[in-house]
Amino acid sequence: MRATRMGPPIVMRMPRFLLEGLTVLAQKGQEKAGADGEPTFSELAPTLHHDVQAETATAGDPFAYRSVRAEVLLLGGGKSPAYLRTALDALQRVLPRARRVEMAGLGHSATANTARRGRPERVAPEIRAFLT
């Protein structure tokens, strides 16, 4: 989050050793509570560099995405952190073919499975409708 400048202010001020420690604790907790079929943080971690590369390449500037002509679904939760909602607001203004859906009562973890307090039964229909 620090590299992409997208984290909440408290995270941006934390020393690296503390962020690393909290990340390890979260990873261990997620792997213990993991559900069948759900990828663990350890399995997903190797792909995170792609997210960071995309964000740092644009230096957090949503106008860098102005040339994207594909239809884009911006899916957010009403309980998501403010910095994520702000990012979606900026992208919605810039992307010419964006469709924004804000799901009331859901947070950033809405796409997780129900064992992780996700609500995939509410998210899936939105994604399915967008893809059809």
Secondary structure, DSSP 4 states (H G I P E B T S, - for coil): -TTTT-S-HHHHHS-HHHHHHHHHHHHHHHHHHPPTTPPPHHHHGGGHHHHHHHHHHTTT-GGGGTT--S-EEEEEETTS-HHHHHHHHHHHHH-TTEEEEEETT--GGGGS-GGGT--HHHHHHHHHHHH-
